[in-house]
Amino acid sequence: MPLPILYSLQHCPYAMRARLGILLAEQQVMLRAITMHNKPDEMLTASPKGTVPVLIVNAETENETVIDESLNIMLWALNRNDPQNLLYSENDQALPEMLKIIEDNDQEFKPSLENYKRAKRFHHDSEEADRLDCEPFIQRLESRLNNQDFFMGDTPSLLDYALLSFVRQFSKVNRPIFRDGSYTNLRRWLDHHLQSQIFARAMVKYPLWLDRGEESLFGG
């Protein structure tokens, strides 16, 4: 059976989320690195919405499955293998709680974060107001780390890795504010993840698939 195919964009936070999930689950895929300015026809045929990541399982067989949501790719991988128990399988309430917070991130925090990034980039007068719009969610995360090392407890979870790329983006918009602000727990949490081997592996740059026509083995 051929390995699944993953279409990925280097710095897209959703693509980063998917790559982390695949690595953490010790799965292997054939990665096709793309740019959004030159989307492969094969990717658009599989997922007409035209965004990454896109995972194609059992490509070109009668059982072909397309997964084009980053969280679903993480869950696909971790349901196959979860060596670090990132799903907290012993706790029936853990996964629903994690999924609700991830939904809040994707539906509420991410749009506010995009406004904040845009205001900083284009020197809009709304920068501080846009940052404050991000604060309720960020402070929720900060509070979750008051008495534990990770968002769900003393060990990492799906939630930590699903939110990592978005917290990273927030921290980079205005580095002095994040460095000097009331984010003591979140800075420690973020530093831990950014210095990890798994993050380094997730951020390895691969040649663009359309340039060379070569897939890259990823994960395992």
N, C-alpha and C positions, 0 to 999 in steps of 0.2 A: 504494500500500500504506500503511495507517495506521501511524503511529509506535507503537512498543511502549509499553505502559502500565506505570508503576512505582508501586506502592503503597509509601509510605515514612513513617517516623516520625522526627521531627526529630533527637532525641538518641539513638536506638538505635544502638549501635556497629556492629551488623550492617548496618543501613540506611545508616549513614555509609560503611561499606566499599563497599557497592554503588554509592552515588552517586559516590564517588571513582573507582571503576573506570570508570563511564560517562563521567565528565568526562575522565579520562586517555586514554580511547580515542576521544575526540571524537565520541561518539555522541549522538543526540538521542532523548529519550523524552518522553512526556506523564506528568508526575508528579502523583499523587494523594496529597496529604498527609492522614494519618489520625491518630487517637488510638486507643490500645488499649482505651479504654472505650466506643468506638463504632465497631465495625468494619463496613465496608460489606459488604452481602450479596454484592456482585459479587466482592469479594476472597475471601470465605469459600467461594464457589462454585468459584473458580479454585484456591484452596489451602485446603482444610479445616483444616489445622493452625493457621491463624489467626495466624501471626506474620509480621513483615516482615523483609526486603523480599520483595516478590512482583513479578516481571517477567512480563508477558504479551506475547509476540511474535506478530504476525499475529493479533491478537484478532478473534474472531468470523469466522474463516475456517477452511477445512478443514485448514490448516496451523498452527493455533493451538498455541503451545508455552508452557508455564508453567514458569518457573524461580524456585524459592522458597528457594534457598540463596544467601547473600550471595557466597560465594567463586565459585560457579558463574556468578553474574551478572557478576562481575569477569572471569572467564575468557571468558564469552560476548562481552563487549565487547572485550577485548584480542585475542581471536582474530579479530575483525573488523578491528581497527586498533590497532596498537601503536607509535605514533610515537616513543615514548621507549625502546623496546626493554625494557620492564619485565619481559618474560618471559625475558630473556637468551637469546634464541633461538640464539645461536652456541654455547651450552654445553648439551649434551644432559643433563647432570646437574643443571643449575640448577633447573629446574622441579620435579623430584621432591624435591629438597632443600627448596625453598620450601614445597611442599605438606605435607611432613612437619612442618615447624616451625609452619605455620599450624594443622595438626591438633593439635599439642601445645598451642598457644594455646587453641584452642576446647574441647578435651576436658579439659585439665588446669589450665591457668592461669586460664581464665575462671571455673570454679567456685570456685577459691581467691580470686580477685578479688571475686566476689560475697560471699563470707563476710567478707572484709576490709572491704568497703563497708558491709555490714550491721552489723558489730561497731562501726565508727566511728559510724555513724548512731545506733545505739541504745545507745551507750556500754557495750558488752559488755566483760567482763574479758578476752575472748579476742582483743582487737584486735591486740596485738603478735604473738601466736602465729599469727594469721591472716595478718598481714603477712609473717611469716617463711615461711609456706607459699607465698607468691608469689615469694619471693626466688630460688629456683633458676632459674626461667624468666627472670626479669628480669636476673639476672646473666649468663645465657647471651647475652642480647641486648647487655648492656653489653660483654661480651668480644668480640662480633663487631665492635664499633666501635673496638677498640683501634688498628687500623692502617688503617682505611678509614672513609669518611664515611657509608656506608649498609650495610645488613645483608648484602648480597651482594657489595659491591665499592665502587668509586668513583662509581658512578651509581645512582640509585634503582631499585628493583625492585618487582615484585608484592608481595613480602614486606613491604617497608617500609609500603606503603599498606594492606595487609591487616591489619597489626598496629597501625597508628597510633591508632585510636580506643580500643583496649584499653590501650595504654601511657598514653594521655592520661587515661583513667579512673583508672589506678593512681596517676598523679602527683597527682591531685586529692583522693584520699582523705585523705591527711595531707600537706599542702603543705610544711610545715617539714621533715619527714623527707625528702621527695623533694628539696627544695632543698638541704639540708645533707648528705645522705647520699652514699654512694659510687656515684653515678650520673652522673659527670662526662660521659661519652660520651653517655649516653642523654638527659641534659638538653639538650646541644647538638643532638642529632638531633631531639628533640621540638620545641625552639624553632624550628629550621629549618622543620619542616613546619607548625607552627601559625601561623607568620608568612607562609606562602606564599599566593599568589593562589588556587591550586587548592583549598586547604582553606577559604578564605573563601567560594568559590563553592559548595562542597559544603554549607556550613552556612547558606546563605541560607534564611530562613524563608518558607514559602509558605502561603497561606490554606488552611484545611481544606476538603477536597473536598466532604464532606457538608454543610458550611455553605453553600457557594455553588454547588456543582455544576459548578465550573469546574476543568478540568485546567490545569496550568501547564507550559509548554514548558521542558524542562530539558536542559542539555548542548549539545553541538555545538561 
